[in-house]
């Protein structure tokens, strides 16, 4: 089971990439707002306002990729919570 978990963590790191502590905090705000039912654009605007140094810019061409990225982060967060429950 631990090989499976480690493989999934390695894959997640590939997808998410290296992130600074500031980027992690920004991403958490976006994910939190999405989980409240806000649109991706509203969530990004809220995070941009709160953390202007990390602000993301988007366009019609990039918003779909950004949306997919944050949908993945939401799923990843849920998976981590599940692993944490299993290990307790």
PyMOL Python script that loads the backbone (N, CA, C, O; Angstrom):
from pymol import cmd

cmd.read_pdbstr("""\
ATOM      1  N   UNK A   1       0.820  -1.191   0.000  1.00  0.00           N
ATOM      2  CA  UNK A   1       0.000   0.000   0.000  1.00  0.00           C
ATOM      3  C   UNK A   1       0.864   1.255   0.000  1.00  0.00           C
ATOM      4  O   UNK A   1       0.521   2.229  -0.671  1.00  0.00           O
ATOM      5  N   UNK A   2       1.984   1.261   0.739  1.00  0.00           N
ATOM      6  CA  UNK A   2       2.816   2.456   0.814  1.00  0.00           C
ATOM      7  C   UNK A   2       3.466   2.775  -0.536  1.00  0.00           C
ATOM      8  O   UNK A   2       3.692   3.944  -0.845  1.00  0.00           O
ATOM      9  N   UNK A   3       3.770   1.749  -1.344  1.00  0.00           N
ATOM     10  CA  UNK A   3       4.299   2.011  -2.688  1.00  0.00           C
ATOM     11  C   UNK A   3       3.269   2.743  -3.532  1.00  0.00           C
ATOM     12  O   UNK A   3       3.610   3.659  -4.280  1.00  0.00           O
ATOM     13  N   UNK A   4       2.012   2.342  -3.413  1.00  0.00           N
ATOM     14  CA  UNK A   4       0.927   2.993  -4.136  1.00  0.00           C
ATOM     15  C   UNK A   4       0.804   4.456  -3.701  1.00  0.00           C
ATOM     16  O   UNK A   4       0.670   5.350  -4.537  1.00  0.00           O
ATOM     17  N   UNK A   5       0.851   4.688  -2.399  1.00  0.00           N
ATOM     18  CA  UNK A   5       0.744   6.048  -1.870  1.00  0.00           C
ATOM     19  C   UNK A   5       1.925   6.893  -2.334  1.00  0.00           C
ATOM     20  O   UNK A   5       1.741   8.027  -2.777  1.00  0.00           O
ATOM     21  N   UNK A   6       3.126   6.352  -2.234  1.00  0.00           N
ATOM     22  CA  UNK A   6       4.315   7.094  -2.658  1.00  0.00           C
ATOM     23  C   UNK A   6       4.267   7.408  -4.148  1.00  0.00           C
ATOM     24  O   UNK A   6       4.659   8.498  -4.565  1.00  0.00           O
ATOM     25  N   UNK A   7       3.795   6.473  -4.943  1.00  0.00           N
ATOM     26  CA  UNK A   7       3.683   6.696  -6.381  1.00  0.00           C
ATOM     27  C   UNK A   7       2.702   7.837  -6.660  1.00  0.00           C
ATOM     28  O   UNK A   7       2.947   8.675  -7.528  1.00  0.00           O
ATOM     29  N   UNK A   8       1.594   7.863  -5.922  1.00  0.00           N
ATOM     30  CA  UNK A   8       0.615   8.930  -6.100  1.00  0.00           C
ATOM     31  C   UNK A   8       1.163  10.284  -5.655  1.00  0.00           C
ATOM     32  O   UNK A   8       0.901  11.299  -6.300  1.00  0.00           O
ATOM     33  N   UNK A   9       1.911  10.308  -4.573  1.00  0.00           N
ATOM     34  CA  UNK A   9       2.523  11.567  -4.131  1.00  0.00           C
ATOM     35  C   UNK A   9       3.543  12.063  -5.155  1.00  0.00           C
ATOM     36  O   UNK A   9       3.613  13.260  -5.433  1.00  0.00           O
ATOM     37  N   UNK A  10       4.323  11.158  -5.708  1.00  0.00           N
ATOM     38  CA  UNK A  10       5.297  11.543  -6.736  1.00  0.00           C
ATOM     39  C   UNK A  10       4.595  12.116  -7.968  1.00  0.00           C
ATOM     40  O   UNK A  10       5.035  13.117  -8.534  1.00  0.00           O
ATOM     41  N   UNK A  11       3.519  11.482  -8.369  1.00  0.00           N
ATOM     42  CA  UNK A  11       2.753  11.967  -9.525  1.00  0.00           C
ATOM     43  C   UNK A  11       2.136  13.336  -9.238  1.00  0.00           C
ATOM     44  O   UNK A  11       2.135  14.218 -10.097  1.00  0.00           O
ATOM     45  N   UNK A  12       1.620  13.499  -8.042  1.00  0.00           N
ATOM     46  CA  UNK A  12       1.038  14.791  -7.656  1.00  0.00           C
ATOM     47  C   UNK A  12       2.091  15.885  -7.685  1.00  0.00           C
ATOM     48  O   UNK A  12       1.819  17.000  -8.130  1.00  0.00           O
ATOM     49  N   UNK A  13       3.290  15.573  -7.213  1.00  0.00           N
ATOM     50  CA  UNK A  13       4.366  16.571  -7.221  1.00  0.00           C
ATOM     51  C   UNK A  13       4.716  16.966  -8.654  1.00  0.00           C
ATOM     52  O   UNK A  13       4.999  18.132  -8.929  1.00  0.00           O
ATOM     53  N   UNK A  14       4.698  15.997  -9.565  1.00  0.00           N
ATOM     54  CA  UNK A  14       4.948  16.306 -10.977  1.00  0.00           C
ATOM     55  C   UNK A  14       3.898  17.264 -11.519  1.00  0.00           C
ATOM     56  O   UNK A  14       4.226  18.221 -12.221  1.00  0.00           O
ATOM     57  N   UNK A  15       2.651  17.011 -11.198  1.00  0.00           N
ATOM     58  CA  UNK A  15       1.548  17.825 -11.714  1.00  0.00           C
ATOM     59  C   UNK A  15       1.553  19.211 -11.082  1.00  0.00           C
ATOM     60  O   UNK A  15       1.439  20.217 -11.782  1.00  0.00           O
ATOM     61  N   UNK A  16       1.684  19.262  -9.769  1.00  0.00           N
ATOM     62  CA  UNK A  16       1.608  20.540  -9.049  1.00  0.00           C
ATOM     63  C   UNK A  16       2.885  21.348  -9.231  1.00  0.00           C
ATOM     64  O   UNK A  16       2.836  22.571  -9.360  1.00  0.00           O
ATOM     65  N   UNK A  17       4.016  20.672  -9.241  1.00  0.00           N
ATOM     66  CA  UNK A  17       5.290  21.361  -9.385  1.00  0.00           C
ATOM     67  C   UNK A  17       5.766  21.941  -8.064  1.00  0.00           C
ATOM     68  O   UNK A  17       5.091  21.848  -7.039  1.00  0.00           O
ATOM     69  N   UNK A  18       6.940  22.539  -8.116  1.00  0.00           N
ATOM     70  CA  UNK A  18       7.495  23.176  -6.927  1.00  0.00           C
ATOM     71  C   UNK A  18       6.760  24.494  -6.695  1.00  0.00           C
ATOM     72  O   UNK A  18       6.549  25.274  -7.623  1.00  0.00           O
ATOM     73  N   UNK A  19       6.383  24.724  -5.467  1.00  0.00           N
ATOM     74  CA  UNK A  19       5.651  25.940  -5.122  1.00  0.00           C
ATOM     75  C   UNK A  19       6.287  26.583  -3.908  1.00  0.00           C
ATOM     76  O   UNK A  19       6.703  25.895  -2.975  1.00  0.00           O
ATOM     77  N   UNK A  20       6.361  27.891  -3.921  1.00  0.00           N
ATOM     78  CA  UNK A  20       6.879  28.627  -2.772  1.00  0.00           C
ATOM     79  C   UNK A  20       5.808  28.629  -1.676  1.00  0.00           C
ATOM     80  O   UNK A  20       4.638  28.357  -1.948  1.00  0.00           O
ATOM     81  N   UNK A  21       6.205  28.930  -0.458  1.00  0.00           N
ATOM     82  CA  UNK A  21       5.195  29.035   0.603  1.00  0.00           C
ATOM     83  C   UNK A  21       4.110  30.065   0.268  1.00  0.00           C
ATOM     84  O   UNK A  21       2.941  29.870   0.600  1.00  0.00           O
ATOM     85  N   UNK A  22       4.494  31.139  -0.375  1.00  0.00           N
ATOM     86  CA  UNK A  22       3.527  32.171  -0.760  1.00  0.00           C
ATOM     87  C   UNK A  22       2.535  31.645  -1.802  1.00  0.00           C
ATOM     88  O   UNK A  22       1.344  31.946  -1.732  1.00  0.00           O
ATOM     89  N   UNK A  23       3.023  30.867  -2.760  1.00  0.00           N
ATOM     90  CA  UNK A  23       2.151  30.274  -3.773  1.00  0.00           C
ATOM     91  C   UNK A  23       1.180  29.279  -3.138  1.00  0.00           C
ATOM     92  O   UNK A  23       0.021  29.190  -3.543  1.00  0.00           O
ATOM     93  N   UNK A  24       1.651  28.543  -2.158  1.00  0.00           N
ATOM     94  CA  UNK A  24       0.805  27.573  -1.470  1.00  0.00           C
ATOM     95  C   UNK A  24      -0.337  28.286  -0.755  1.00  0.00           C
ATOM     96  O   UNK A  24      -1.486  27.850  -0.826  1.00  0.00           O
ATOM     97  N   UNK A  25      -0.022  29.384  -0.064  1.00  0.00           N
ATOM     98  CA  UNK A  25      -1.060  30.150   0.637  1.00  0.00           C
ATOM     99  C   UNK A  25      -2.056  30.718  -0.368  1.00  0.00           C
ATOM    100  O   UNK A  25      -3.263  30.671  -0.129  1.00  0.00           O
ATOM    101  N   UNK A  26      -1.576  31.251  -1.483  1.00  0.00           N
ATOM    102  CA  UNK A  26      -2.448  31.782  -2.534  1.00  0.00           C
ATOM    103  C   UNK A  26      -3.373  30.682  -3.047  1.00  0.00           C
ATOM    104  O   UNK A  26      -4.585  30.871  -3.151  1.00  0.00           O
ATOM    105  N   UNK A  27      -2.785  29.535  -3.366  1.00  0.00           N
ATOM    106  CA  UNK A  27      -3.575  28.414  -3.882  1.00  0.00           C
ATOM    107  C   UNK A  27      -4.641  27.968  -2.889  1.00  0.00           C
ATOM    108  O   UNK A  27      -5.752  27.613  -3.284  1.00  0.00           O
ATOM    109  N   UNK A  28      -4.307  27.984  -1.602  1.00  0.00           N
ATOM    110  CA  UNK A  28      -5.279  27.578  -0.585  1.00  0.00           C
ATOM    111  C   UNK A  28      -6.477  28.521  -0.558  1.00  0.00           C
ATOM    112  O   UNK A  28      -7.607  28.084  -0.339  1.00  0.00           O
ATOM    113  N   UNK A  29      -6.236  29.811  -0.781  1.00  0.00           N
ATOM    114  CA  UNK A  29      -7.343  30.765  -0.829  1.00  0.00           C
ATOM    115  C   UNK A  29      -8.239  30.453  -2.023  1.00  0.00           C
ATOM    116  O   UNK A  29      -9.463  30.432  -1.894  1.00  0.00           O
ATOM    117  N   UNK A  30      -7.635  30.212  -3.178  1.00  0.00           N
ATOM    118  CA  UNK A  30      -8.425  29.901  -4.372  1.00  0.00           C
ATOM    119  C   UNK A  30      -9.241  28.638  -4.143  1.00  0.00           C
ATOM    120  O   UNK A  30     -10.436  28.618  -4.440  1.00  0.00           O
ATOM    121  N   UNK A  31      -8.631  27.598  -3.629  1.00  0.00           N
ATOM    122  CA  UNK A  31      -9.329  26.329  -3.381  1.00  0.00           C
ATOM    123  C   UNK A  31     -10.465  26.525  -2.378  1.00  0.00           C
ATOM    124  O   UNK A  31     -11.564  26.006  -2.572  1.00  0.00           O
ATOM    125  N   UNK A  32     -10.203  27.266  -1.317  1.00  0.00           N
ATOM    126  CA  UNK A  32     -11.233  27.525  -0.308  1.00  0.00           C
ATOM    127  C   UNK A  32     -12.445  28.212  -0.939  1.00  0.00           C
ATOM    128  O   UNK A  32     -13.588  27.847  -0.663  1.00  0.00           O
ATOM    129  N   UNK A  33     -12.187  29.208  -1.785  1.00  0.00           N
ATOM    130  CA  UNK A  33     -13.288  29.939  -2.417  1.00  0.00           C
ATOM    131  C   UNK A  33     -14.035  29.053  -3.422  1.00  0.00           C
ATOM    132  O   UNK A  33     -15.257  29.143  -3.541  1.00  0.00           O
ATOM    133  N   UNK A  34     -13.316  28.217  -4.126  1.00  0.00           N
ATOM    134  CA  UNK A  34     -13.977  27.289  -5.062  1.00  0.00           C
ATOM    135  C   UNK A  34     -14.875  26.318  -4.306  1.00  0.00           C
ATOM    136  O   UNK A  34     -15.978  26.004  -4.754  1.00  0.00           O
ATOM    137  N   UNK A  35     -14.404  25.848  -3.171  1.00  0.00           N
ATOM    138  CA  UNK A  35     -15.204  24.912  -2.374  1.00  0.00           C
ATOM    139  C   UNK A  35     -16.449  25.570  -1.798  1.00  0.00           C
ATOM    140  O   UNK A  35     -17.407  24.886  -1.438  1.00  0.00           O
ATOM    141  N   UNK A  36     -16.438  26.901  -1.711  1.00  0.00           N
ATOM    142  CA  UNK A  36     -17.620  27.644  -1.278  1.00  0.00           C
ATOM    143  C   UNK A  36     -18.607  27.820  -2.429  1.00  0.00           C
ATOM    144  O   UNK A  36     -19.711  28.331  -2.236  1.00  0.00           O
ATOM    145  N   UNK A  37     -18.201  27.391  -3.632  1.00  0.00           N
ATOM    146  CA  UNK A  37     -19.080  27.501  -4.785  1.00  0.00           C
ATOM    147  C   UNK A  37     -18.823  28.712  -5.663  1.00  0.00           C
ATOM    148  O   UNK A  37     -19.578  28.967  -6.602  1.00  0.00           O
ATOM    149  N   UNK A  38     -17.770  29.460  -5.372  1.00  0.00           N
ATOM    150  CA  UNK A  38     -17.443  30.618  -6.191  1.00  0.00           C
ATOM    151  C   UNK A  38     -16.878  30.163  -7.536  1.00  0.00           C
ATOM    152  O   UNK A  38     -16.311  29.075  -7.639  1.00  0.00           O
ATOM    153  N   UNK A  39     -17.030  30.986  -8.550  1.00  0.00           N
ATOM    154  CA  UNK A  39     -16.447  30.694  -9.861  1.00  0.00           C
ATOM    155  C   UNK A  39     -14.932  30.840  -9.773  1.00  0.00           C
ATOM    156  O   UNK A  39     -14.416  31.470  -8.849  1.00  0.00           O
ATOM    157  N   UNK A  40     -14.231  30.265 -10.724  1.00  0.00           N
ATOM    158  CA  UNK A  40     -12.772  30.361 -10.736  1.00  0.00           C
ATOM    159  C   UNK A  40     -12.335  31.820 -10.824  1.00  0.00           C
ATOM    160  O   UNK A  40     -11.379  32.216 -10.157  1.00  0.00           O
ATOM    161  N   UNK A  41     -13.008  32.612 -11.623  1.00  0.00           N
ATOM    162  CA  UNK A  41     -12.600  34.013 -11.772  1.00  0.00           C
ATOM    163  C   UNK A  41     -12.819  34.772 -10.465  1.00  0.00           C
ATOM    164  O   UNK A  41     -11.965  35.563 -10.066  1.00  0.00           O
ATOM    165  N   UNK A  42     -13.933  34.547  -9.803  1.00  0.00           N
ATOM    166  CA  UNK A  42     -14.187  35.199  -8.517  1.00  0.00           C
ATOM    167  C   UNK A  42     -13.166  34.743  -7.480  1.00  0.00           C
ATOM    168  O   UNK A  42     -12.663  35.561  -6.710  1.00  0.00           O
ATOM    169  N   UNK A  43     -12.856  33.457  -7.451  1.00  0.00           N
ATOM    170  CA  UNK A  43     -11.872  32.920  -6.508  1.00  0.00           C
ATOM    171  C   UNK A  43     -10.496  33.530  -6.758  1.00  0.00           C
ATOM    172  O   UNK A  43      -9.796  33.894  -5.814  1.00  0.00           O
ATOM    173  N   UNK A  44     -10.108  33.643  -8.025  1.00  0.00           N
ATOM    174  CA  UNK A  44      -8.814  34.247  -8.357  1.00  0.00           C
ATOM    175  C   UNK A  44      -8.778  35.717  -7.973  1.00  0.00           C
ATOM    176  O   UNK A  44      -7.776  36.196  -7.441  1.00  0.00           O
ATOM    177  N   UNK A  45      -9.852  36.430  -8.234  1.00  0.00           N
ATOM    178  CA  UNK A  45      -9.907  37.853  -7.867  1.00  0.00           C
ATOM    179  C   UNK A  45      -9.761  38.034  -6.360  1.00  0.00           C
ATOM    180  O   UNK A  45      -9.069  38.944  -5.905  1.00  0.00           O
ATOM    181  N   UNK A  46     -10.402  37.179  -5.598  1.00  0.00           N
ATOM    182  CA  UNK A  46     -10.316  37.268  -4.140  1.00  0.00           C
ATOM    183  C   UNK A  46      -8.890  36.975  -3.659  1.00  0.00           C
ATOM    184  O   UNK A  46      -8.363  37.670  -2.791  1.00  0.00           O
ATOM    185  N   UNK A  47      -8.282  35.948  -4.229  1.00  0.00           N
ATOM    186  CA  UNK A  47      -6.903  35.613  -3.856  1.00  0.00           C
ATOM    187  C   UNK A  47      -5.941  36.712  -4.311  1.00  0.00           C
ATOM    188  O   UNK A  47      -5.011  37.062  -3.584  1.00  0.00           O
ATOM    189  N   UNK A  48      -6.160  37.251  -5.503  1.00  0.00           N
ATOM    190  CA  UNK A  48      -5.304  38.333  -6.009  1.00  0.00           C
ATOM    191  C   UNK A  48      -5.373  39.558  -5.099  1.00  0.00           C
ATOM    192  O   UNK A  48      -4.362  40.216  -4.854  1.00  0.00           O
ATOM    193  N   UNK A  49      -6.562  39.854  -4.606  1.00  0.00           N
ATOM    194  CA  UNK A  49      -6.738  41.000  -3.721  1.00  0.00           C
ATOM    195  C   UNK A  49      -6.028  40.769  -2.390  1.00  0.00           C
ATOM    196  O   UNK A  49      -5.396  41.674  -1.843  1.00  0.00           O
ATOM    197  N   UNK A  50      -6.140  39.562  -1.886  1.00  0.00           N
ATOM    198  CA  UNK A  50      -5.542  39.233  -0.588  1.00  0.00           C
ATOM    199  C   UNK A  50      -4.015  39.100  -0.679  1.00  0.00           C
ATOM    200  O   UNK A  50      -3.299  39.464   0.255  1.00  0.00           O
ATOM    201  N   UNK A  51      -3.528  38.581  -1.800  1.00  0.00           N
ATOM    202  CA  UNK A  51      -2.090  38.348  -1.989  1.00  0.00           C
ATOM    203  C   UNK A  51      -1.630  38.928  -3.335  1.00  0.00           C
ATOM    204  O   UNK A  51      -1.344  38.175  -4.267  1.00  0.00           O
ATOM    205  N   UNK A  52      -1.560  40.242  -3.438  1.00  0.00           N
ATOM    206  CA  UNK A  52      -1.234  40.866  -4.732  1.00  0.00           C
ATOM    207  C   UNK A  52       0.145  40.490  -5.283  1.00  0.00           C
ATOM    208  O   UNK A  52       0.343  40.502  -6.498  1.00  0.00           O
ATOM    209  N   UNK A  53       1.085  40.163  -4.422  1.00  0.00           N
ATOM    210  CA  UNK A  53       2.416  39.766  -4.913  1.00  0.00           C
ATOM    211  C   UNK A  53       2.389  38.425  -5.633  1.00  0.00           C
ATOM    212  O   UNK A  53       3.279  38.131  -6.431  1.00  0.00           O
ATOM    213  N   UNK A  54       1.389  37.624  -5.361  1.00  0.00           N
ATOM    214  CA  UNK A  54       1.257  36.309  -5.996  1.00  0.00           C
ATOM    215  C   UNK A  54       0.167  36.300  -7.066  1.00  0.00           C
ATOM    216  O   UNK A  54      -0.144  35.249  -7.628  1.00  0.00           O
ATOM    217  N   UNK A  55      -0.403  37.447  -7.344  1.00  0.00           N
ATOM    218  CA  UNK A  55      -1.575  37.551  -8.220  1.00  0.00           C
ATOM    219  C   UNK A  55      -1.366  36.838  -9.555  1.00  0.00           C
ATOM    220  O   UNK A  55      -0.319  36.951 -10.193  1.00  0.00           O
ATOM    221  N   UNK A  56      -2.403  36.100  -9.952  1.00  0.00           N
ATOM    222  CA  UNK A  56      -2.403  35.423 -11.246  1.00  0.00           C
ATOM    223  C   UNK A  56      -3.184  36.253 -12.249  1.00  0.00           C
ATOM    224  O   UNK A  56      -4.223  36.831 -11.931  1.00  0.00           O
ATOM    225  N   UNK A  57      -2.668  36.298 -13.449  1.00  0.00           N
ATOM    226  CA  UNK A  57      -3.373  36.937 -14.553  1.00  0.00           C
ATOM    227  C   UNK A  57      -3.919  35.819 -15.438  1.00  0.00           C
ATOM    228  O   UNK A  57      -3.319  34.748 -15.533  1.00  0.00           O
ATOM    229  N   UNK A  58      -5.040  36.065 -16.074  1.00  0.00           N
ATOM    230  CA  UNK A  58      -5.626  35.059 -16.947  1.00  0.00           C
ATOM    231  C   UNK A  58      -6.224  35.734 -18.167  1.00  0.00           C
ATOM    232  O   UNK A  58      -6.425  36.948 -18.216  1.00  0.00           O
ATOM    233  N   UNK A  59      -6.492  34.901 -19.132  1.00  0.00           N
ATOM    234  CA  UNK A  59      -7.148  35.361 -20.353  1.00  0.00           C
ATOM    235  C   UNK A  59      -8.125  34.270 -20.769  1.00  0.00           C
ATOM    236  O   UNK A  59      -8.187  33.209 -20.146  1.00  0.00           O
ATOM    237  N   UNK A  60      -8.882  34.535 -21.819  1.00  0.00           N
ATOM    238  CA  UNK A  60      -9.803  33.515 -22.321  1.00  0.00           C
ATOM    239  C   UNK A  60      -9.040  32.256 -22.735  1.00  0.00           C
ATOM    240  O   UNK A  60      -9.573  31.148 -22.664  1.00  0.00           O
ATOM    241  N   UNK A  61      -7.787  32.434 -23.167  1.00  0.00           N
ATOM    242  CA  UNK A  61      -6.984  31.292 -23.621  1.00  0.00           C
ATOM    243  C   UNK A  61      -6.402  30.482 -22.457  1.00  0.00           C
ATOM    244  O   UNK A  61      -6.122  29.294 -22.615  1.00  0.00           O
ATOM    245  N   UNK A  62      -6.218  31.109 -21.295  1.00  0.00           N
ATOM    246  CA  UNK A  62      -5.552  30.418 -20.184  1.00  0.00           C
ATOM    247  C   UNK A  62      -6.488  29.981 -19.059  1.00  0.00           C
ATOM    248  O   UNK A  62      -6.109  29.145 -18.237  1.00  0.00           O
ATOM    249  N   UNK A  63      -7.693  30.526 -19.007  1.00  0.00           N
ATOM    250  CA  UNK A  63      -8.562  30.254 -17.864  1.00  0.00           C
ATOM    251  C   UNK A  63      -8.935  28.776 -17.747  1.00  0.00           C
ATOM    252  O   UNK A  63      -9.111  28.271 -16.638  1.00  0.00           O
ATOM    253  N   UNK A  64      -9.057  28.083 -18.867  1.00  0.00           N
ATOM    254  CA  UNK A  64      -9.385  26.652 -18.791  1.00  0.00           C
ATOM    255  C   UNK A  64      -8.269  25.859 -18.122  1.00  0.00           C
ATOM    256  O   UNK A  64      -8.540  24.999 -17.284  1.00  0.00           O
ATOM    257  N   UNK A  65      -7.012  26.138 -18.481  1.00  0.00           N
ATOM    258  CA  UNK A  65      -5.879  25.450 -17.849  1.00  0.00           C
ATOM    259  C   UNK A  65      -5.792  25.792 -16.362  1.00  0.00           C
ATOM    260  O   UNK A  65      -5.509  24.924 -15.536  1.00  0.00           O
ATOM    261  N   UNK A  66      -6.033  27.048 -16.031  1.00  0.00           N
ATOM    262  CA  UNK A  66      -6.009  27.459 -14.626  1.00  0.00           C
ATOM    263  C   UNK A  66      -7.118  26.743 -13.855  1.00  0.00           C
ATOM    264  O   UNK A  66      -6.907  26.278 -12.735  1.00  0.00           O
ATOM    265  N   UNK A  67      -8.290  26.661 -14.462  1.00  0.00           N
ATOM    266  CA  UNK A  67      -9.411  25.962 -13.839  1.00  0.00           C
ATOM    267  C   UNK A  67      -9.061  24.499 -13.583  1.00  0.00           C
ATOM    268  O   UNK A  67      -9.320  23.980 -12.498  1.00  0.00           O
ATOM    269  N   UNK A  68      -8.484  23.845 -14.562  1.00  0.00           N
ATOM    270  CA  UNK A  68      -8.094  22.437 -14.405  1.00  0.00           C
ATOM    271  C   UNK A  68      -7.061  22.273 -13.297  1.00  0.00           C
ATOM    272  O   UNK A  68      -7.117  21.319 -12.521  1.00  0.00           O
ATOM    273  N   UNK A  69      -6.125  23.201 -13.229  1.00  0.00           N
ATOM    274  CA  UNK A  69      -5.094  23.162 -12.185  1.00  0.00           C
ATOM    275  C   UNK A  69      -5.742  23.206 -10.798  1.00  0.00           C
ATOM    276  O   UNK A  69      -5.408  22.409  -9.922  1.00  0.00           O
ATOM    277  N   UNK A  70      -6.663  24.137 -10.611  1.00  0.00           N
ATOM    278  CA  UNK A  70      -7.289  24.270  -9.292  1.00  0.00           C
ATOM    279  C   UNK A  70      -8.273  23.148  -9.002  1.00  0.00           C
ATOM    280  O   UNK A  70      -8.452  22.781  -7.840  1.00  0.00           O
ATOM    281  N   UNK A  71      -8.902  22.605 -10.004  1.00  0.00           N
ATOM    282  CA  UNK A  71      -9.741  21.420  -9.782  1.00  0.00           C
ATOM    283  C   UNK A  71      -8.882  20.259  -9.310  1.00  0.00           C
ATOM    284  O   UNK A  71      -9.285  19.497  -8.431  1.00  0.00           O
ATOM    285  N   UNK A  72      -7.690  20.125  -9.897  1.00  0.00           N
ATOM    286  CA  UNK A  72      -6.778  19.078  -9.461  1.00  0.00           C
ATOM    287  C   UNK A  72      -6.356  19.320  -8.008  1.00  0.00           C
ATOM    288  O   UNK A  72      -6.333  18.389  -7.202  1.00  0.00           O
ATOM    289  N   UNK A  73      -6.024  20.573  -7.677  1.00  0.00           N
ATOM    290  CA  UNK A  73      -5.610  20.871  -6.308  1.00  0.00           C
ATOM    291  C   UNK A  73      -6.716  20.541  -5.306  1.00  0.00           C
ATOM    292  O   UNK A  73      -6.437  20.049  -4.213  1.00  0.00           O
ATOM    293  N   UNK A  74      -7.967  20.811  -5.674  1.00  0.00           N
ATOM    294  CA  UNK A  74      -9.074  20.462  -4.777  1.00  0.00           C
ATOM    295  C   UNK A  74      -9.141  18.955  -4.572  1.00  0.00           C
ATOM    296  O   UNK A  74      -9.313  18.494  -3.444  1.00  0.00           O
ATOM    297  N   UNK A  75      -9.011  18.190  -5.635  1.00  0.00           N
ATOM    298  CA  UNK A  75      -9.041  16.728  -5.533  1.00  0.00           C
ATOM    299  C   UNK A  75      -7.849  16.227  -4.727  1.00  0.00           C
ATOM    300  O   UNK A  75      -7.984  15.322  -3.902  1.00  0.00           O
ATOM    301  N   UNK A  76      -6.692  16.815  -4.967  1.00  0.00           N
ATOM    302  CA  UNK A  76      -5.479  16.416  -4.257  1.00  0.00           C
ATOM    303  C   UNK A  76      -5.648  16.656  -2.753  1.00  0.00           C
ATOM    304  O   UNK A  76      -5.256  15.820  -1.939  1.00  0.00           O
ATOM    305  N   UNK A  77      -6.222  17.781  -2.398  1.00  0.00           N
ATOM    306  CA  UNK A  77      -6.461  18.096  -0.991  1.00  0.00           C
ATOM    307  C   UNK A  77      -7.383  17.058  -0.358  1.00  0.00           C
ATOM    308  O   UNK A  77      -7.137  16.602   0.758  1.00  0.00           O
ATOM    309  N   UNK A  78      -8.429  16.691  -1.061  1.00  0.00           N
ATOM    310  CA  UNK A  78      -9.364  15.677  -0.558  1.00  0.00           C
ATOM    311  C   UNK A  78      -8.673  14.321  -0.410  1.00  0.00           C
ATOM    312  O   UNK A  78      -8.922  13.602   0.558  1.00  0.00           O
ATOM    313  N   UNK A  79      -7.819  13.974  -1.348  1.00  0.00           N
ATOM    314  CA  UNK A  79      -7.079  12.713  -1.287  1.00  0.00           C
ATOM    315  C   UNK A  79      -6.158  12.704  -0.072  1.00  0.00           C
ATOM    316  O   UNK A  79      -6.074  11.704   0.640  1.00  0.00           O
ATOM    317  N   UNK A  80      -5.466  13.821   0.165  1.00  0.00           N
ATOM    318  CA  UNK A  80      -4.573  13.903   1.323  1.00  0.00           C
ATOM    319  C   UNK A  80      -5.346  13.738   2.633  1.00  0.00           C
ATOM    320  O   UNK A  80      -4.870  13.080   3.558  1.00  0.00           O
ATOM    321  N   UNK A  81      -6.521  14.328   2.707  1.00  0.00           N
ATOM    322  CA  UNK A  81      -7.345  14.166   3.907  1.00  0.00           C
ATOM    323  C   UNK A  81      -7.736  12.696   4.087  1.00  0.00           C
ATOM    324  O   UNK A  81      -7.764  12.192   5.210  1.00  0.00           O
ATOM    325  N   UNK A  82      -8.039  12.009   2.978  1.00  0.00           N
ATOM    326  CA  UNK A  82      -8.374  10.601   3.050  1.00  0.00           C
ATOM    327  C   UNK A  82      -7.215   9.757   3.531  1.00  0.00           C
ATOM    328  O   UNK A  82      -7.397   8.857   4.351  1.00  0.00           O
ATOM    329  N   UNK A  83      -6.014  10.040   3.026  1.00  0.00           N
ATOM    330  CA  UNK A  83      -4.821   9.308   3.464  1.00  0.00           C
ATOM    331  C   UNK A  83      -4.566   9.565   4.946  1.00  0.00           C
ATOM    332  O   UNK A  83      -4.181   8.654   5.679  1.00  0.00           O
ATOM    333  N   UNK A  84      -4.780  10.796   5.385  1.00  0.00           N
ATOM    334  CA  UNK A  84      -4.560  11.133   6.782  1.00  0.00           C
ATOM    335  C   UNK A  84      -5.514  10.358   7.678  1.00  0.00           C
ATOM    336  O   UNK A  84      -5.118   9.875   8.738  1.00  0.00           O
ATOM    337  N   UNK A  85      -6.780  10.236   7.254  1.00  0.00           N
ATOM    338  CA  UNK A  85      -7.743   9.464   8.040  1.00  0.00           C
ATOM    339  C   UNK A  85      -7.346   7.990   8.098  1.00  0.00           C
ATOM    340  O   UNK A  85      -7.499   7.343   9.134  1.00  0.00           O
ATOM    341  N   UNK A  86      -6.836   7.463   6.985  1.00  0.00           N
ATOM    342  CA  UNK A  86      -6.437   6.059   6.959  1.00  0.00           C
ATOM    343  C   UNK A  86      -5.253   5.780   7.877  1.00  0.00           C
ATOM    344  O   UNK A  86      -5.158   4.705   8.469  1.00  0.00           O
ATOM    345  N   UNK A  87      -4.358   6.748   7.991  1.00  0.00           N
ATOM    346  CA  UNK A  87      -3.148   6.523   8.775  1.00  0.00           C
ATOM    347  C   UNK A  87      -3.370   6.719  10.265  1.00  0.00           C
ATOM    348  O   UNK A  87      -2.517   6.347  11.071  1.00  0.00           O
ATOM    349  N   UNK A  88      -4.491   7.291  10.638  1.00  0.00           N
ATOM    350  CA  UNK A  88      -4.776   7.500  12.083  1.00  0.00           C
ATOM    351  C   UNK A  88      -5.424   6.312  12.701  1.00  0.00           C
ATOM    352  O   UNK A  88      -5.726   6.324  13.895  1.00  0.00           O
TER     353      UNK A  88
END
""", "prot")
cmd.dss("prot")
cmd.show_as("cartoon", "prot")
cmd.util.cbc("prot")
cmd.orient("prot")
